Amino acid sequence: MRLATILLTLAAGLALATGDAKADCDEGALLDQNFKRLASDDTEQLCEAYEDKVILVVNTASKCGNTPQYDGLEKLYQEYGERGLVVLGFPSNDFMGQEPGTEAEIQEFCRLTYGVQFPMFKKIVVKGDGAHPFYKALADKAGTEPGWNFHKYLIGRDGEFIATFSARTQPYDDSIVGAIEKALDTDDS
């Protein structure tokens, strides 16, 4: 009986040690957010939907000089998805009105022009006093809010902020790829 108790205790400790890379889904956690999918009534709770994923969060726009970054973001999603990366797109009209379309128009543009398959969510405000609470929390953690379309935030499997990348930083820049690979390797369960 005593041996069984010791073995169960060791097993529980091992499970905790290998599983502590999972996101904290408690109320108030960074990923404790509900969002409607783009052009849909379906809602996702980020912490539940992307538990144990490395997440690249990007504010997007369809009429911006950075819009071709959709190609690189989709490539990252396809290349690293099986290892646990997910790219989450949040259309925003905050920068010179470069995302003026409806959600249906944005979705059609992204799919037809760039073949976007990564999850996209409803259009939101990403900067200033009216920013969505998720983006306020990201800006708080990073020490900076998006300065333009295609600003990127990287979040680890544990739901904690890792890094931020300016809109000028291309998706396949060594700094982004290196941070993604490190997060995937560090957090592999």
Residue pairs with C-beta under 8 A, 6 or more apart in sequence:
18 189
19 189
20 158
21 52
21 156
21 157
21 158
21 187
21 189
22 51
22 52
22 157
22 158
22 159
22 189
23 29
23 31
23 47
23 50
23 51
23 52
23 157
23 158
23 159
24 47
24 158
24 159
25 31
25 32
25 47
25 48
25 51
25 159
26 32
29 47
29 159
30 134
30 137
30 138
30 141
30 155
30 159
30 160
30 161
31 46
31 47
31 50
31 55
31 155
31 159
32 45
32 46
32 47
33 45
33 46
33 47
33 133
33 134
34 43
34 44
34 45
34 46
35 43
35 44
35 46
35 90
35 121
35 122
35 134
36 42
36 43
36 121
36 122
37 43
37 44
37 119
37 120
37 121
37 122
38 89
38 91
38 103
38 106
38 107
38 120
38 121
38 122
38 123
39 102
39 103
39 104
39 106
39 107
44 119
44 121
46 55
46 88
46 134
47 159
50 86
50 88
52 84
52 157
52 189
53 84
53 85
53 86
53 157
54 80
54 84
54 85
54 86
54 154
54 155
54 156
54 157
54 180
54 183
54 184
54 187
55 85
55 86
55 87
55 88
55 154
55 155
56 73
56 76
56 85
56 86
56 87
56 88
56 152
56 153
56 154
56 155
56 176
56 180
57 88
57 90
57 138
57 152
57 153
57 154
57 155
58 69
58 73
58 87
58 88
58 89
58 90
58 150
58 151
58 152
58 153
59 89
59 90
59 91
59 92
59 94
59 126
59 135
59 146
59 149
59 150
59 151
60 67
60 70
60 89
60 90
60 91
60 92
60 99
60 110
60 120
60 149
60 150
61 67
61 91
61 92
61 93
61 95
61 98
61 99
61 149
61 150
62 91
62 98
62 99
62 101
62 105
62 106
62 109
62 110
63 98
63 99
63 100
64 95
64 98
64 99
64 148
64 149
64 150
66 148
66 149
66 150
66 167
66 168
67 149
67 150
68 114
69 150
69 170
69 171
70 110
70 113
70 114
70 116
71 114
72 170
72 171
72 172
73 87
73 89
73 116
73 118
73 171
74 87
74 114
74 115
74 116
74 117
74 118
75 171
75 172
76 85
76 87
76 171
76 172
76 176
76 177
76 180
77 85
77 86
77 87
77 117
77 118
78 117
80 180
80 181
80 184
83 184
83 188
84 157
84 184
84 187
84 188
85 180
85 184
86 118
86 119
87 118
87 119
88 118
88 119
88 120
88 121
89 110
89 116
89 118
89 119
89 120
89 121
90 120
90 121
90 123
90 124
90 126
90 132
90 135
91 99
91 103
91 106
91 120
91 121
91 122
91 123
91 124
92 99
92 123
92 124
92 125
92 126
92 146
92 149
93 99
93 100
93 123
94 125
94 126
94 127
94 128
94 146
95 148
95 149
98 149
99 106
99 123
99 149
101 109
103 122
103 123
106 120
106 123
107 120
110 116
110 120
111 117
124 132
124 134
124 135
125 131
125 132
125 135
126 132
126 135
126 145
126 146
126 151
127 135
127 139
127 145
127 146
128 145
131 139
131 145
135 145
135 146
138 145
138 153
138 161
138 164
139 145
139 146
141 153
141 161
142 153
142 161
142 163
142 164
143 164
144 164
145 151
146 167
147 166
147 167
148 166
148 167
148 168
149 167
150 167
151 164
151 165
151 166
151 167
152 164
152 165
152 166
152 167
152 169
152 171
152 176
153 161
153 163
153 164
153 165
154 161
154 162
154 163
154 164
154 165
154 176
154 179
154 180
154 183
155 161
155 162
156 162
156 183
156 186
156 187
157 183
157 187
157 189
158 187
162 179
162 183
163 175
163 179
165 173
165 175
165 176
169 175
169 176
170 176
